[in-house]
């Protein structure tokens, strides 16, 4: 039987994106046939028993893709030591399958986020090389100067990290639509802080062709087959 890389097997089993599965391996949380592995490169087949934190992984038979409208003050995580509400709580009673978030929105941000058990789909949507647009409505407590927007558009480096906007559209003096292809961790907040601007609201309204329109805060819907295939054709 053909063998595949361990992280790919794990992703196909719904453990997370390939990148996340590589982190699990590096942390020593994965075993192959009872033997703990902590380095990348292992190959496995369906005849091998793979466990993550002692739980046996099985290839996913049914793949699920959700578009969720995350309200503010929900966290994108499978658990939280501060007992804050989880975004996954919004659908856990209706979807009895373990799903993981694709990318993330921070605790105080709101808007569109995907949940799935398809690790390859997660990697595709999250990876910068896919060039998938993510659009955010950003409101500041201060007027946002044009010079700041133009600097962000050209690209700026803050503490060794490069941030670059694909495009923007001003709505009011304090509100702008930002389009990003590679959203780094807390990117918009870091850029605003660098220019001494105070973020009032970050709300993601679109990922690729999927918009938040018609999904109330705290609600979700399943992605259509057409939407799923649009992303998968970007491979």
Protein Blocks (a to p, Z undefined) as FASTA:
>chain_A
ZZddfklmmmmnonacfklmmmmmmnopaceehiacfbehiacdfkbccdeehiacdddf
bdcdddddddehiacdfbdfklpacfklmmmmmmccdcddehjadfkbgcjddddfbfkl
mmmmmpmklopacddddddfbdcdfklmmmmmnopaeehiacddfbdcdfblmbccdddf
bdcehklmmmmmmnopacfbdcdfbehjbcfehpaghiacdddfklmmmmmmmZZ
